[in-house]
Amino acid sequence: MYEGFGQEGGTAPKYHNGGFTLIEILVVVAVLMIAAVMVVPMMSSAGSVQLRSAANMLAADLEFAKSVSITTGQNHTVVFDSVAERYSIENASGDVIAHPVKKGFNYSMDFTSEQRLNRVTINSVDFNSASQVQFDCLGSPDNGGTVILEADGETLTVNVEPVTGFISILD
């Protein structure tokens, strides 16, 4: 019989619980590596997220201008300033219309001052050699054309079809 084991007054083996096992450390390292692999692409794609958001916002604003023209029976124009990186919606008198949600503000978008879209630039605007598109009371544009937005080397094109005024985003 072994001395010290299973006898009264004998000593039992002692275990130290003060550290981590190799398996626990490997599991933590693996979880951290998986998290890092997921976070790095998200951080690098901030420009593409802003670009997609800006294109969606521009398409929605063009649709809004078209809808307001139909609703009011008056022409409304979306005017682009690619140097200042902004656009606005103007009524038939040439005045920027009031924003329907942001009370007390005009309906204009300035990419440079908008923190969540500050990487986006207006690369080019071409509505039959004009930097604006006007919708009539039927929602038809005076001419079709494109607006090319850019962020971190990527571009998206917002297209307005002539006659129908159909608005689409092209990669």
N, C-alpha and C positions, 0 to 999 in steps of 0.2 A: 504494500500500500504506500502511496505517496504521502510523504510527510507534509503537513500544512494544508492539505486539501481535504475537505469534508470532515474534518475533526473539530471538535470543540476547541476553541482557543487558537485554531489555525488561522493563517492569513489567506485571504482570497486575492486573486490577481487584481491589480489596480489598472484602471483605464483612465486616460487623460481625455477630457472633453473640451479642452481649451482651443482647439484649432479646427480648420476645415479639412475635409478629405479632398483628395485629388479629383474625385468625381464631381464634387460640389463646385470646385473652382473651374473645372472644364465646362460645366453647364452654364455658369455665369458668363464665362468668356464667350461661349457660343451664342448666348442670348444677346450680348452686347454687339457681337459681330453682325448678327442678323438685323438688329436695330440700325446699326451704322450703314449697312447696305441699303436699307430702305430710306434713310434720311438723306443721304448724299444726293441721289437723283432729284429728290423733291426740292432741295435747296438750289440746285443748279438750274431748275426749270422755272424759277420765279418769273423770268422774262416771258417764257412761253405762256404761263398762266395769265400774266398781265395782258399779253397780246390777245389771247382768246377772249378774255373779259372785255377788252376794249372793242374788239370786233363785234361781239355780241351786243354791247351797249350802243355802238354806232348803228348797227342794223335795227335795233329797237327804236332808236331816235329817228331814223329815216322812216320807219313804219309809223311812228307817232306823227311826224310832219305830214305824211300822206293821209293819215286818219283825220287829223285836224282840218286839212284842206277839204276833205269830203264832208266832214261834219259842219263846218262853218260856211262852205260854199265859196271860200276865198283861197287864192293862191298862197302857199307858204313855201319858203325857200330855206334850204340847208346850205349855209355859207361856210366854206372851209378856208382856214388860214394856215397853210402848211409851214410857214416860217415861224409863227407863234405857237404852233402845235395845238390848235383849237378849232372848234366849229360851233355854230349857233343856229338856232331856228328863228327865222324872221317872218313877220306877217307881210301882207301885200303892201303896206306902207314902208317897209324896210326897217321896222322896229323889231328888236329881239323880243319874243313873246315871254310871258311870265311862266316860270316852271310850275307845273300843276301839283307837284308834291312838296318841293322846297319853297314854301310860301315866302315871298319877299325877294326871291332870286330870279334872275333871268335864265332862260333855257339855253345855256351854253356849256360846253365841256372844254376844259383846258387841261391837257395831259401833263403839262409841266408842273402845275400846281396841285394836281390830284395825286396824293401820296400813293394810293393803291394802283395807279397807272403811270407812274412817273418814268418808267423805262420805255414806254411806247412813244413812237414818233409817227407823224404823218409823212410817209415816204413820198407819195404823189397823189394828186387828185386830177382826174381827167373826165369831165363831163362835156364832151365835144369841145375840147380846148378851154373850158370854163372851170372855175373852181367852186361851182355851186350847182345845185339841182333844185328846180322849182316844180312843185306838184300843183296841178290844177284842181278844180272843184270835183273832178271825177277820180282823182288820185293818180292821174297819169303824169309822169315826169315830162318836162320840156325836152329832155334828151336823156338817154341812158349813159352810163359811165361807171367808173371804178374809183375806189379809194383804197390805196395800198398802205397798210399799217405795218410798222416794223418794231421789233424789240429783240435785242441781243442777237442780231444777225438773222432772225427768222422773220418771215413776212406772211401776212394774210391779206386777201383781197376781198373787199366788200363790193359787190356788184349790184347795180340797179339796172334792170332791163328797161329798154325804151318801150313806150306805149303802155305796157302792162304795169310797170313800176314794181315788178317782182324783185325782192331784195334777197340776196344770198351771200353766203360767206364761202370763198374758194380758198383751198390750201395752196 
